[in-house]
Amino acid sequence: MKRVLIITYYWPPAGGSGVQRWLKFVKYLREFGYEPVVYTPESPEFMAIDETLAKEIPQGVEVVKREIFEPYSIYKILTGKRGKTLKPGFINTGGSGAKAVPFKEKLSLFIRSNMFIPDPKTFWICPSARFLKKYLKENPVEAIISTGPPHSMHLIAKKVSGATGIPWIADFRDPWTKMYTFKYMRYSAPVIAIHKILEKSVVESADAIVTVTGTIGRELRALRKNESKGVEAATDMGVHIITNGFDNADFSTENVPLENSFTLTYTGLFVRTQNPAELWKVLAERVRNSSVFAKDLKIRLIGHTDGAILEDIESNGLGGNLEIMDYMPHTEVIKWQRGAQILLLSGGMEPESKGILTGKFFEYLAARRPILGFGPKGGDMDIALEECEAGKMFDYDNKADIAEWIDRRYEEYKGTGIPPVSGKIEKYSRRELTARLAGVLNEITERKI
């Protein structure tokens, strides 16, 4: 077995989509000749906790934890949330919403964005690099992998790889400066310049880049010099696309019956820049016009939902059709996905969202229920959804086509039932994706021999 060090902020007991990608890679890496060693913070500020995910860590995997300082206490003091669990996904104050953003929220975001670069994990970079350089002398590895965001993880790996000569893969689960939320972070011009310098230094320094969509891959190739490392093929320049996926083992449990209601289910983080406002209007019109539809309809939101979205649903008179469920263990979320009549998927409204292919998308595929998606047409998620024949993606303002799609599904629901989707999705299995990751690891480790 070749040992590989994985530097990640998200690790069990963290819940949510951020932990799934590397938990699943770790689960299957041994099958392809690599023994994972995980480096992660002790007691970080997680958005959600899921103790059940620890069961998926293979027996004997070494997990090295070190204390981390995060300045979220400043944010809590400024916003009056001291003693509360912070939901970092909602610090973004961009997007539309029913209420104006309080001044304290704006101030705290400005401080977070301009004092802690590249992110609030910045204070963990130097202590981690010092620790890992000593650790690796006694516990050598064949390769290093960093996964971001948070992008501080890449800066740790860059320091360690530069000092030791150990080959390094930088994994981008989301873009850095081209992330659609980047423009909402109230960065000053000098800070934006620093971010771009740091991003380019990571992309050019890593022996290989891995990312989740073709759009992000093209953006990263544009940053990566032709002569970087001197050996990349001109076609990919050392940038590899390995999407997120689903684990067949998660969906091999007992059959889950469909719900009796005409249920639209959304799972995961639901922020205001993902609000499908026209959908709520379509549903509201049908509720007003049909007491039968009103009785059948259920909107189920599982996870952390922005208050602006809840207010929009309520203002459309759909409060009686709304069921809100807090974050729950991943195994339970999957059951709700499999039992839904329709799965609701929402990307961002901004053009930059074309490159986003969320982790939940692949679990939705594995649940085999029709997907009602919102986001940029022609984006990675739209293309993948069409290829898999698993649903339909709509522009946020396309009310007429949204209404037609809803009416068609409701007609099926009242008739013989909404059929499951049957597209080919096995290329997105976690085992297959891990095989591709092992191929990248083989490439960079053999290059150093």
N, C-alpha and C positions, 0 to 999 in steps of 0.2 A: 504493500500500500504506500502510495505517495501522500504525504501530509500536506494539507492546504489550509492556510489561515484565512478565516472569513471575518471581516470587520463589519459589524452591523449594529445599528442602534436598536432596531426592533427585534426582539427575541422573547419567547415565552418567559413570564406570563403575559406579555403584551398581547392584546387582541387586535382585531382589525386586519385589513388587507396588507398593511405594510410588513407584517411578520410572515405571511404565508409563503412568499416567493422563496426565501432562503431557508425557511424551515423545511419545505418540500425538497429543495436541492440537497440539503443535508441528509434528509431521509433516504435518498437514493444514490448519493455519491459513491458509497462503498461498492455498489454493484459495478462501478466503472473504474475501480482501482484507486480511489482517492479516500483518504481518511480525513474528515473535516475536523478542524479545531476552530471553535467560535470565540471571538473576542467581542464582548458586549458590556454595557454599563451596568453597575449595581444600582438598583432602586432609581431608575430614571422616571421622568414625568410622562407616563403613558396616558393616552387618550382613553383606552379601554383595557380591561383585564380579562383574560380567558385562561383560567388555570388548566382547562382540559387539554390545551395544546401541548403541554409538557409531555404528555403521553406519546406524542409523535416523534420526540427526539430519540434517535436510536440509542440503544443501551451502550454505554461506554464512551459516548462522544464527549470529548473534553470541552468544557465551556469555561472560559476564563473571564471573570468579572472584576471590574475595577470601579471604584467610586467616581461619580461624575457630579460636577457642579453645574446647575442650570439656573439662569437668572429669572425664571418664571415667577419667583416670589415677588419681584419688583412689579411685574404685571398684575399679580393678584392684589397687591397693596393699592396700586393706582386705580384699579377697577372695582375695589371692594369685594373681591372674590377670595380673600384670605381664608384658608381652611377648606376650600372647595377643590374638587378634582378639576384640573384644567383640560379643556378640549382644544388643543392647538389648532385643529382644522377651522375653528371659528374665529381665530385672530384676524383673518383676512377681512378687511373692512371695505373692500372694493364693491362690486356688484350692487344690484338694486335691492331694495328692501322696503318694508312698510314703514319702518321707523328710521329717523336720522341716527347716525352713529354718534354716541356720546363723546364729548371732548376727551375724557379720560381714556377711552378706547383708542382714539386717534393718537393721543400723546404716547401711550404705551407702545403702540405699533411703530411709531416713529423711532422711539428709543430702541426697541427690539431690532429694527431694520438697520439702523445706522451706527449702533454701538457694538453689536454682536455679529461679526462677519466671519464666515458666511451665514451663520445661524447661531442660535443660543447654545449649541454644543461646542462652540469654539474653544471654551476653556478646557475641554477634554483632549484637544489635539496634542499639545506638547507633552503633558504627562503620559499620555498613551504611547506616543512615539518613543519616549525615553524607556518606558517599561517594556515595550515590545522588542526594542533593539537588544535589551539584556535577556529577555525571555527566549528569543530566537537563537541566541548563542548556545543555550543549553537544550533547546527544544526546536531543532531546525525543521523547516518546511520547504517544500518544493516550489510553492507559489503563494501569493497573497491575493485576496479578493476583497475589494471594498464595495459596499452598496449604498447608494444614496438616492433620494434625500434621507436624512440630512447630509449635506455635502461635506461637512466636517470629516466624515468617515473617509472620504477620498484624500483629504489633506493629511490625515494620519498615515494612510497607506503610502502616499507619495514620499513622506519623510522616511518611513521605514524601508521602503524599497530602494530609495536613493542611497541610504546609508549601508544597506546590506547587499545590494545587487540581486535580491530575490525578485524574480519576475512577478508582475502585478497586473491584474485585471480590474478595471473600474466598471462597475455595473450601475447604469443609470435607469432606475425604475421610473423616473420622471425627468423631463428636461431641467436644466439649471436656469440660465437667464431667459430661455424661451418658454419657460413654464407660464401658462396663461394667468396665473395669480401673481407673477413677478411684478407686473405693472401696477398692482394694487398695494404694494408693500411700502410705499412712501420712502423709497430710497432717494438719497440725494445724488446729484450727478457724480461726485467723486466716488461714492460707494458703488454706484452702478459700474463705473470703470474698474473698480477693484474686483467686483464679482466677475466681470468679463476676463480680467487677467487671470484670476484664480481658475476659472473654468477652462480657459485655453491651456494653462499650465498642466492641469490634470489630464485633459484629453490628449495632449502631445506627449506627456511623460509616460503614461501607462503603456505596458507592452501590448495590451489588447483592450478594446472597449466592448462591452456587452450592453445592449439596451433592448427595450420591449416592443418597439414599433419601427416600421420603415421610415416614417417621417422623422422621428428623433434620430435614427441612424444617419439619415442624409444630413441633418443639421450638425451632427458630431463629426461626420467626415469632412464637412466644410471647414471645421476648426482644426482638423488634424493635418499637419504638413505632409507632403508627399515623402519627404526624406525622414520622417519620424521613425526612429528605430531602424530605418534603412532597409527593411525586408518585407513590408506589407505589400500584398498584391494591389495593383493599381485599382482593381475593381472594388475592393472593400476597405482598403487602407487600415486593416486591423479592426474594423468595426463590425460586430456580429449581432444579428437580430435573434434574440431568444425571448419569445413572448412569455407572458404569464400563462397559467394553464389551470387544469383541474386534476385532482387526484382521484383515479378510479376507485381507490379504497374508500373514499369519503361517500361514494354513491352506491356502494355495494350492500347497503343495509336493507332491511325489509321494505316492501312496497309501501309507498306513502299515497293514500287516497287523495284525490282532488277535493278541494273545498266545495261546499254546496253553493256558496256565494259567488257572484261575478267579481272575483278578487283581483285587484291590481296590487302587486307586492313590490316594494322597494326595500333593498337591504343595504346597510352600510351608511357611511357618511353622506349627508345630503345637504349641500351648502347652497346659499341663496343664488349664486351664479349658475346653478343647475336647475332652477325652478321652472318646470314646464307649465307656465301660466295659461297657455291656450288649452292645454289638456283639462285643467280644472274648469275652464269655461265650457268646454264641450260636455264634460260630465254633468256640470251644473244644469245646463239646458235640458239634458235628458232626464235628470232627476225632477226638474220642475214640470216637465211635460208627461211623465209617466210614473204613476205610483208604483207600478210593478218594477220598473228599472230602479227606482229609489230604494225599494226593498231589497233588490238583488245586489246592488253595488256595495262593495267594500274596498276602501283604500287602506292598505296596511303598510305602515312605515316602520321598519325594524332597524334600530341603530340610533345614531345621533343626527337629528334633523334640525336645521336652522329655524329659528322662530319666525323669520320672514316667510318661509314656505308654509308653515302651519297657519299663520295669519291669512295668507292668500287662500288657502283651502277653506278656512272658516268664512272668509268674506264672500266666497262663492256659494255659501249655504250648504257646504258638504261636511260640516262638522259631525252630523249624525251618521255619516258613512265612513268616518275616519277612525282607524284603530292605530294607536301609537304603541309601539313595543320598544323597550330600551334594549341596549346592547345585550346580547346573549351568547352563550358558547357556540362556537362554529358548527358543531354537530347539530345543534338545534336550528340554526339559521338554514342549513341545507334542507332540513325537513320542510320548513316553511316555503323555501324556493320550489321544492318538488311538488308541493301541494297547491301552489298558486294557479289560478286560471291564466293569468298574464303576469309577466315579470317586467317591471318598469326600470329602464336604464337611462340615466341622464349624464351626459358629458357636459363640458363647459360650453357657454354660449360664444366665447371669443374664437377668432380664427386660429389662435394658437392651439386650441383644443383638438385640432385635426389629428395631432400626433398622439393623443391620449387613448390608450386601450386599457381600461380599468381591470383590475383583478377579478372583480365580481362578474364581468362579462363572461369569463370562461366557466365559472361555476353556473351561471345562468344557462350556458350551452349544455353543460352536463346534466342540468335539471330537466332538460328536454321540454320546457314550456315556452310558448311563443313570447318573444321579446319585443316590447314597445320601446324604441330607443329615441333619444333626442340628442342632437349634436350636429356638427358641420357635415353636410353632404360631401362625399368624396374623401372623407377622413378615414383613418385606419380602422376605426370601429365600424363605420358604415360599410367599408369594403369587406371586412371580416364577417359581418353579420349577413351580408348578401351571399358571400361564398358558402357560408354554412347553412343558408336557407332556414335561418332560425327566427326570423322576425323582420321588422322594418324600422329603418331610421328616418326621422323626420326633422326638418328645420323647426326651430322653436315656434316660429310664427305661422306655420303652415296649418292653420285651423281646419280648413276644408278637408284636407287629406287625412288629418288626425281623426276627424269625425267619421269619415268613411271607414277607416280601419277599425275604429271602436264599434261602429254599427255592425260591421261584418263579423267581428269576433262575438259580439253579443248575440247575433243571429245563430251562430254555431252553438254558443252556450245554451240557448233556449231550445235548440234542436237536438242533434245527436251528440253534442259536446264538442268543446274545442280540442282538436287532436294534438297529440304531442308532435314535436319537431323531430326530424330524422336525418338531419344533415350529417356529413362526415366530419367528425371533430377529434378523432384519435391523435392527430398530429399535435394537439394541444395537451396531451397527457403529461403529467409531471415526470414520469419515467423517461419518456421520449425526449423531453426538453432537457433533462439532466444528462442524457447521452450526448446531446449537442454541446452542453457546457463542458463535459469531459473532453470533447474534441478540441475545444479552445484551450483548455488546460494542457492537453498533450502537445499542442502546437507551440505554446510559449515555453514549456519546460524543456522540450526537445531542442528548441532554438538555443538554449543556454548551455547545452552539453558540448 
